[in-house]
Amino acid sequence: MNSLKQALIQLKEDWRNSLLLGCIATIFVLLVRFVPYLSAFVISMGLLFLQEISNQYSQARKWPQQFNFIKQHLLSFVVTALILLPTSALLGSAMGLLQSPQDILQTIPLSLGLLILALYFYLILNHALRLNMENDTSLAKAIDIVALASIKNFKEYFLVSFYLSVAILISGLLWGFGFIVTLPFVFFATNHIYRHIKDKGALNRKTGI
């Protein structure tokens, strides 16, 4: 829960840049979803890129001037984006259910369940990519380490996934306008829980404990 509080504090204290990030992310997602065949992959790549931009901004409190990390870790970004495709499908299904003509009381529980599952895997894969970039750990090993850490810290990962899912659900019910605030909140919370879990020593590259 501390990770969520830190994300909310950052969102409140730096609301101008947060809204800028949210507008860019929302416009990107809305436009790219109409790209035929490759929309899910492009969205996954874009979200990974924006997540890393957010991570760097959160640490330095200024926007990065160079994007060398893309060139240096392009293969890891591509592979992670490909692994994220089922997660993107879960998110799309959840949003589709909310927009369906079915009774909203019937669609909300299922949509929320899909969102929680999608956000849980989003956290794991983003944290694995970041561990890969920071420690030069292979992506496969990083995924193993983070997956094990998420099990050992299941309550924290689940609660963050749950509350982020509720925020996304509400944004979906508001015709998507809420994503301008929700997406930066997701990025910030993803960053803070990573730092929290890492500070606990749960992302040790040798043991994962």
Secondary structure by P-SEA (a helix, b strand, c coil): caaaaaaaaaaaaaaaaaaaaaaaaaaaaaaaccccccaaaaaaaaaaaaaaaaaaaaaccccccccccccccaaaaaaaaaaaaaaaaaaaaaaaaaaccccaaaaaaaaaaaaaaaaaaaaaaaaaaaaaaaccccaaaaaaaaaaaaaaaaaaaaaaaaaaaaaaaaaaaacccccaaaaaaaaaaaaaaaaaaaaaccccccccc
